[in-house]
Amino acid sequence: QVQLVESGGGLVQPGGSLRLSCSSSGIIGSMYVFGWYRHVLGRQREFVAEITTDNNEKYADSVKGRFTISRDNAKSAVFLQMNSLKPADSAVYYCHAREKTSGLDYWGQGTQVIVFI
């Protein structure tokens, strides 16, 4: 059974930092493209960042220069370092894994990030 479990969310003031982690089981991490998405109630889920199996990174314009995605294939894990957080970054953040050949994908349950003044 495949599971993606996020952690690291919480409350932070503007300008602060958080590091999200996503651990996976039931998949061979090195064969998957990992990504982070976020969702605010009433809006569509939004792409945040992605890292390919070749460690190529892609970011939404809204987080470029502030967020960094990384991966640990040995642990089948992916991370999102979030710096200079803004209230607009408040959302539930979801981990996503997509098998690079078949496109088969999985989602985690999400972790809440609240940036408050």
N, C-alpha and C positions, 0 to 999 in steps of 0.2 A: 504494500500500500504506500502510495506516495504522499508525503507530508511536507509542507513548507511552514515553518514556524517563525514568525517575526518577533523581535524584541527590541527594546531600547527606546520606545516612545515615552512621552511624558510631557510635563509642563516646563516651559522655559521662557525667559524674558527675551524681548527683541534684542538681536545682536548676539544671542547665546548660541550654543552648539549642542547637537545631539548626534549620536552614532547609532544607526539602526543596523540590526543584524538579522539575517535570515538563514536559518539552518534547514537543510533538506535531508530527507531520508527516502529510500526507495528509488533513487535515481543515481545515475553516474554523472556527477556534477560537471565534469569536463566536457560532456556532450551537450550541455545546455547553455543557451543564451539566457542570462539572468537580467531581470529588470525590476525597477521600482515604479509604481504608479501611486496616485493619491486620489482620494475622493472626498468631496465636501457634499453634505446632504443638499439635495436639490440641484446638483450639477453633475455633469458626466465625469466618469473616471478619467483622470488626466495622466498622461505619460510624464515621468520625471527623469528617469535615466535608464541606460541599458549598457551591459557589457557583454561582448561576444566571447566565443570560445577562444578567439585570438587576442583577447584583452583589448579590443577596440571599444572605446567608450563613446556614448552619445548622450546628450543632455537636452532637456527642454530649455528654451531660451530664458525662461524665468528663473532657472537655478544655475545657469552657467557661471562658473567662477566662484560659486558658493558651496556647491555640493560636489562630492567625489564618490564615485562608485568603485568598488574593488571586489575581488573574489578570491576565494581560497579553494582551489579544486580538490585538494586533499581532504578537506572537510565538507565539500559540496556546499559551501556557504557563500553568501554575498553580503556586502556591507554598503551602507550609505552614510558617509560622513557629511553632516549638514552644519555649515557654519553661517554666521551672519543671518540668523533666522529672522524672518519677518512674520507679522501676524497673518499675512496672506499665505504663509506656508502651513498654517494650521489645517489639518486634514487627517483622515485615516490613511496610512501608508500601507500599501500591499506589495508583497514580493511576488514576482512572476518568473516562471521558468519555462522555456520553450526549447524542445529538442531541435537541434540545429538542422536535422535532415527531414524529419517527418512533420515537424510543426506541432506535434503533440505538446500541449501546455498545461500548466498547473498554477493555481493561485494559493497564496496563504490566506489566513483569516484577518490579517490587518493589525496594525498597532497605531494607537492614537498619538498624534503630536499636536500640542496646543501651545501656541506662542501668544502670550498675553502681556498686555501693558500693565 
